[in-house]
């Protein structure tokens, strides 16, 4: 096992990309890559996102079989905004573990006392159970996946919210609201679940992004949110 910390991730996966192009071991000898990018804030629902589950035909069976602690939010794609992508693009199976965005992201307030240490222990134990299944299994078969990032629409406007990427219900749950942005001005709150934007019904993150991409700066529309089981309608101005 090689344990690595890559720099330059948000500048374009610079560290992991450099390693795969200048690897200290033969790339075809690497069985898989596991990426732990932000696993310090496991929520009360024990929701854990696992990306890259489609990059090997064996992943799904194992990650579900050895799971005893988590509500899993799974995604098949091997391409995403983190270092596992560099390895996937070299035909190496990957898994990316993630406990979600939070309001302290990239801020000085993201400090040690806010970490969920018991949650990190659970996640590391879970990953150890996964790796143990492959200790004597030989080379793990690789499979290409659909590149979900290519389907993401381009936006001219934004609501000014942090989406809850771990939400598995219908709609797009808001995990944070930015100051002086359209969502805050309209009275949207953390925890609201966007179920309709303009004429579009919102069932998941992708439908939310498609709907958002249809608006221009200065447009006004109605947004419907599920707030603790009650439907609330607000006007949004982008």
N, C-alpha and C positions, 0 to 999 in steps of 0.2 A: 504494500500500500504506500502511495505517495500522498503526503498532506501538503497542500499548496495554498498560498494566499496571493491572489493576483491583484496588481495595481492597474490603474487606468481603465477600469471597467466602464465607467460612465463617459469616458472620452472615446469609446468605440471598442471595448473589449481588448484594449491594447496588450495587457499582460498575458491573458490566456491565448490570444491570437499569436503573440510572439512565441510562447512556449510550443504551441502545436507546429509552428514553422521551424523551430530550433530545439526540438525535444531532446532531452537527455537520455531518453529510451526510445526504442522503435515504436511508432504510433500503432503499428499493427499488433503489438504485444499488449496493448491496453484493452482490458476486458470491458470496462465501463467507466464513466465519470459521474460522480455524485457532487452536486453543487448545493451548498448551504448558504444561500444569499438571503439574509434577514430571517432568522429563525428564533429571535429573542423575545417575541411578543405574542406567544400563544394566547388566544382569547379564552373566555370562560366556557365557550361552547366546544373548546378543543378542536377547532377547525384548522386543518393543515392542508395547504395547497401542494400538490405534487404535479409538476410539469414534466413532459417528456415520456409519458407512460406508453406511447406508441412506438418508441424508438427501438424496442425489442419485443418480440412476441411473447416473451416470458415475464415481462414486468408486471402486468395487471394481476396475474394469478398470485404472484408472490407478495406484492405490496398489500393486497387485500387479505391474504391468508395469515400474514404475521401481524396485522393491525389489531390492536386491542384497546387503544386509547383515543383514537381520533375520528372525527367526522371529516372524511377526505373529500377535497375538491380536486378532481383529476382533470388533466389536459394532456392530450396526446402529443402535441407539437414539440419537436426538438429545437425549434427556433424561438428565441425570446430575448429580452433585453438583459441578459446576464451571461456569465462565463461558460455555462454549459454549451452554448451555441457554437463556440469555437471547436469543441470536440465533436459535436453532432455533425458539423460540416466536414469532418474528417472520418465520417462513417463509424463513429463510436457511440454505442448506446449511452444515454444520459438520463439522469433524474435531477430535477431542481426542486428543493424543498423551500417553502416560503410561508411565513405566518401573517403576511398582509401588511399593507401600508398603515401608517398612523400619523397623527397630527404633528408629531415631533420630527418627522422625516427631514433630514438635512438641516436640522436646527440645533442650537446649543442645548435645548431642553431634552434632547435624546440622551439621557444619562443613565448611569448604572442602576440606580434604584428603581427604574421603570422596567427593567428586564424581568422576564418570568423564568427564573432559574430552574424551577421544577419542570416547567414546560420544555426547556432546553434539554434537560435530562431525559425526559420522555422521548423527545425527538431523536436524540443520539442513541438511546436504547433501541428505538424502532429501526433506525438505519443499520445498527449492528445486527439486528435480526435479519434484515434484508440481505446484507452482505454475507452473513453466515450461510444463507441458502445457496450462494454461488461459490463458496470456498473451493469446492472440488468438482465444479460443474463444467470446467473447461471454458472455451471461448463462448461468450454470449452473442447470439445472433443479432445482427443489426437490421433495422427496418427504417426506410425513409417515411417521413410523415408529411402531411399537408402543412404548408407554411402559413399559419394563421395570421402572421404579421403582415403578409402581403394583401390580406383582405381588409385591413383596417383603413377606413376612409380618411380623407384629409379634412381638417377642420379650419373654418375661418373664425369660429367663435368658440367659447367655452362657458360652461355653467359656473365654474369656479368652485368645484367640489372635488374631494378625494373619494373615488369610488371604493366600495368594499369588495375587493377582488375575491374574498373568501365566501361571499354570499351565494348560497346554492338555491335560493327560492326564485320566484318569478319577479322580474323587474331588476332595477339597479339600485342597490342600497347605498346611501350616502354615509361615508365614514368620517367626513370632515368638511367644513364649509369655510372658504377663504373670505377674509375681510374685504368689504367694498366690491364684491363681485356680484354678477346677476343673481345667483342663488340666494345669497344673504339678503340682498335688497328685496327679493321676492318673499322672504320669510321662510325659506327652506331650512330644515334643521338636520343635524346629525341623527342618523337612524331612520330618516324618511326613506321610503322605497319608491323610486320613480317608476310609475306604471304606464304613464302616457306622456308624450312630448309632442305638442302640436296634434297632427292627425295620426301619429304613429303610436301603436301599442308597444310598450317596452317589456320584453320578456327576459332579456339577458343583456350582458355587456355589449355584445355585438349589435343587437338591435338598437340599443341606446346610442352607440357611436354612429350607426347609419342615420338615425334620426337627426342627431346633432349636426351631421355634415351637410344637411339640407338648408341650414340657416346662415344668413349673412349678418354682419355687424349692423346694428340698428333695428333688426327685425324684432317683432313682438309676437309672443305665442302663449298658449296656456300649457301648464304642466300639472299633471295630477300625481299626487303621491299618496301612498298608504302610510298613514301615521298612526301606529298602534291600533291597526284594524279599522281606522276611519279614513275615508277617501277625502283628501283636501285638495282643492284646485287653486292654483296661484297663477298670476300673469308674470311672465318672464320677459325682460327686455335685454337683448344681447348687445 
